[in-house]
């Protein structure tokens, strides 16, 4: 084995170990919340030693923060032309991902529970504001938005509304009805923000080919 390969092997193992810890942590935080999770549960789920755990993360709080801010890592957004329809598709896609994706689910849960580990940090929410605003800027350039719509304000409203909808859906149905709730959100919101011509061509369901696929890598990932 060459010297370069010998140097890269430990680095690759470290990357793989860190990824395994983050995945295990997301699963444990999703199941038990911050208070119910423990380093020992995460170590067991990840099948790593205490030394391997603390080499990457010094505390449960640090691990929770990493999961919270990395909630969108690995998501494969639906394909399509940038603009308002693409934004609708992204939100519908996220509503279905929240039904089964432990990384996203845990990150969202920890963003709500972050007071339990001493934080008041909106970085995860702001990341989604930026993501949504980018699509709204494309929509503006295509003439899809009404003239008085502020794209940054609308992005903030969308993230706030989506957050509330998913919390309500989680409490009432375990998010089983979340895609329908997000479609309803758009049904009432679009007349206030989109042009009449744009609304006529909008759909509020994901095509079958764009539906999330569990544990399947995509060609284009977020994060």
C-alpha positions as CSV (number, residue, x, y, z in Angstrom):
1,X,0.0,0.0,0.0
2,X,1.4,3.4,-0.9
3,X,2.1,6.0,1.7
4,X,-0.8,8.2,0.4
5,X,-3.3,5.4,0.7
6,X,-2.1,4.6,4.2
7,X,-2.7,8.2,5.1
8,X,-6.2,8.3,3.5
9,X,-7.5,5.1,5.1
10,X,-7.8,6.5,8.7
11,X,-9.3,9.7,7.3
12,X,-11.9,7.7,5.4
13,X,-12.7,5.6,8.5
14,X,-13.1,8.8,10.6
15,X,-15.5,10.3,8.0
16,X,-17.5,7.0,8.0
17,X,-17.6,6.9,11.8
18,X,-18.8,10.5,12.1
19,X,-21.5,9.8,9.5
20,X,-22.6,6.7,11.4
21,X,-22.7,8.6,14.7
22,X,-24.8,11.4,13.1
23,X,-27.2,8.9,11.6
24,X,-27.6,7.0,14.9
25,X,-28.0,10.3,16.8
26,X,-30.8,11.4,14.4
27,X,-32.6,8.1,14.9
28,X,-32.3,8.3,18.7
29,X,-33.3,12.0,18.9
30,X,-36.2,11.3,16.6
31,X,-37.5,8.5,18.8
32,X,-36.7,9.8,22.3
33,X,-36.3,13.6,22.0
34,X,-33.3,15.4,23.5
35,X,-34.2,14.6,27.1
36,X,-34.8,10.9,26.5
37,X,-31.7,10.4,24.3
38,X,-28.3,9.5,25.8
39,X,-24.8,9.2,24.6
40,X,-24.9,5.5,25.5
41,X,-28.0,4.9,23.4
42,X,-26.4,6.7,20.4
43,X,-23.1,4.8,20.8
44,X,-25.0,1.5,20.9
45,X,-27.0,2.4,17.8
46,X,-23.9,3.6,15.9
47,X,-21.8,0.6,17.1
48,X,-18.9,2.9,18.1
49,X,-16.7,3.0,21.1
50,X,-16.7,5.8,23.7
51,X,-13.3,7.0,22.3
52,X,-14.8,7.0,18.8
53,X,-17.8,9.0,20.0
54,X,-15.8,11.6,21.9
55,X,-13.2,12.0,19.2
56,X,-16.0,13.6,17.1
57,X,-18.4,15.1,19.6
58,X,-17.7,16.2,23.1
59,X,-21.2,16.2,24.5
60,X,-24.8,15.3,23.7
61,X,-25.5,19.0,23.3
62,X,-22.9,19.3,20.6
63,X,-24.3,16.3,18.8
64,X,-27.8,17.6,19.0
65,X,-26.7,20.9,17.5
66,X,-25.0,19.1,14.6
67,X,-28.2,17.1,13.9
68,X,-30.4,20.2,14.2
69,X,-28.4,22.3,11.7
70,X,-27.8,19.4,9.4
71,X,-31.5,18.5,9.1
72,X,-31.5,19.1,5.3
73,X,-28.3,17.2,4.5
74,X,-28.8,14.5,1.9
75,X,-32.2,15.6,0.8
76,X,-32.8,15.2,-3.0
77,X,-35.2,17.8,-4.1
78,X,-37.7,17.2,-6.9
79,X,-36.5,18.0,-10.4
80,X,-38.1,20.9,-12.3
81,X,-37.7,24.4,-13.5
82,X,-37.0,26.9,-10.7
83,X,-39.9,29.1,-9.7
84,X,-43.2,28.9,-7.8
85,X,-44.2,25.4,-8.9
86,X,-40.8,24.1,-7.9
87,X,-41.2,25.8,-4.4
88,X,-44.6,24.1,-4.0
89,X,-43.1,20.8,-5.0
90,X,-40.2,21.2,-2.5
91,X,-42.7,21.8,0.4
92,X,-44.8,18.8,-0.6
93,X,-41.6,16.7,-0.9
94,X,-40.5,17.9,2.6
95,X,-44.0,17.0,4.0
96,X,-43.6,13.4,2.8
97,X,-39.9,13.2,3.9
98,X,-41.1,14.2,7.4
99,X,-43.1,11.0,7.5
100,X,-40.1,8.7,7.4
101,X,-36.7,10.5,7.2
102,X,-35.1,10.3,10.7
103,X,-32.4,12.9,9.9
104,X,-35.0,15.6,8.9
105,X,-37.4,14.6,11.6
106,X,-34.8,14.7,14.3
107,X,-33.5,18.1,13.1
108,X,-36.9,19.5,13.1
109,X,-37.7,18.1,16.5
110,X,-34.5,19.5,18.0
111,X,-35.1,22.9,16.5
112,X,-38.3,23.0,18.6
113,X,-36.7,21.4,21.7
114,X,-33.5,23.4,21.6
115,X,-34.3,25.2,24.8
116,X,-33.7,21.9,26.6
117,X,-30.1,22.1,25.6
118,X,-29.7,25.8,26.3
119,X,-30.1,27.3,22.8
120,X,-32.2,29.9,21.1
121,X,-30.8,29.6,17.6
122,X,-32.8,30.2,14.4
123,X,-30.1,29.0,12.0
124,X,-32.0,26.0,10.9
125,X,-35.1,28.1,10.2
126,X,-33.1,30.7,8.4
127,X,-31.6,28.1,6.1
128,X,-35.1,27.2,4.9
129,X,-35.9,30.9,4.5
130,X,-32.9,31.2,2.2
131,X,-33.9,28.0,0.3
132,X,-37.5,29.2,-0.2
133,X,-36.5,32.8,-1.1
134,X,-34.2,31.5,-3.9
135,X,-37.2,29.9,-5.6
136,X,-39.3,33.0,-5.0
137,X,-36.7,35.1,-6.7
138,X,-36.9,32.9,-9.7
139,X,-40.7,33.2,-9.6
140,X,-40.4,37.0,-9.5
141,X,-38.1,37.0,-12.5
142,X,-40.6,34.8,-14.4
143,X,-43.5,37.2,-13.5
144,X,-45.3,34.6,-11.4
145,X,-45.7,36.8,-8.3
146,X,-48.0,39.7,-7.7
147,X,-46.3,43.1,-7.7
148,X,-46.7,43.8,-4.0
149,X,-45.2,40.5,-2.8
150,X,-42.0,40.8,-0.8
151,X,-40.0,37.6,-1.5
152,X,-38.1,37.6,1.8
153,X,-41.2,38.3,3.9
154,X,-43.1,35.6,2.0
155,X,-40.3,33.1,2.5
156,X,-40.4,33.8,6.3
157,X,-44.2,33.4,6.3
158,X,-43.9,30.1,4.4
159,X,-41.3,28.6,6.8
160,X,-43.4,29.8,9.8
161,X,-46.6,28.3,8.3
162,X,-44.9,25.0,7.4
163,X,-43.4,24.7,10.9
164,X,-46.8,25.3,12.5
165,X,-48.5,22.9,10.1
166,X,-46.1,20.1,10.7
167,X,-46.3,20.5,14.5
168,X,-50.1,20.4,14.4
169,X,-50.0,17.4,12.0
170,X,-47.5,15.6,14.2
171,X,-49.7,16.1,17.3
172,X,-53.0,15.1,15.6
173,X,-52.0,12.3,13.1
174,X,-48.3,11.6,13.5
175,X,-47.8,13.6,10.3
176,X,-50.0,11.2,8.3
177,X,-52.0,14.1,6.9
178,X,-49.1,16.5,6.5
179,X,-49.0,16.5,2.6
180,X,-52.7,17.4,2.6
181,X,-52.2,20.1,5.1
182,X,-49.4,21.7,3.1
183,X,-51.6,21.5,-0.1
184,X,-54.3,23.3,1.9
185,X,-51.8,25.9,3.0
186,X,-50.9,26.7,-0.6
187,X,-54.6,26.6,-1.8
188,X,-55.3,29.5,0.5
189,X,-52.0,31.3,0.0
190,X,-51.6,31.3,-3.8
191,X,-54.5,33.7,-4.5
192,X,-52.7,36.3,-2.4
193,X,-49.3,35.9,-3.9
194,X,-49.4,34.4,-7.4
195,X,-50.7,35.9,-10.6
196,X,-54.0,34.6,-12.0
197,X,-52.2,33.0,-15.0
198,X,-49.7,31.3,-12.7
199,X,-52.5,29.9,-10.5
200,X,-54.3,28.3,-13.4
201,X,-51.3,26.2,-14.2
202,X,-50.3,25.2,-10.6
203,X,-50.7,21.7,-9.2
204,X,-50.7,20.9,-5.5
205,X,-49.6,17.2,-5.7
206,X,-46.3,15.7,-6.5
207,X,-46.1,13.6,-9.7
208,X,-45.4,9.9,-8.9
209,X,-41.9,10.2,-10.4
210,X,-41.0,13.0,-7.9
211,X,-42.1,11.3,-4.7
212,X,-39.4,10.7,-2.0
213,X,-37.6,7.4,-2.1
214,X,-36.4,6.1,1.3
215,X,-32.7,5.5,1.7
216,X,-32.0,6.0,-1.9
217,X,-29.2,8.4,-3.0
218,X,-30.0,11.0,-5.6
219,X,-28.1,12.7,-8.2
220,X,-28.4,16.2,-6.7
221,X,-28.3,16.6,-2.9
222,X,-28.9,19.5,-0.6
223,X,-26.3,20.3,2.0
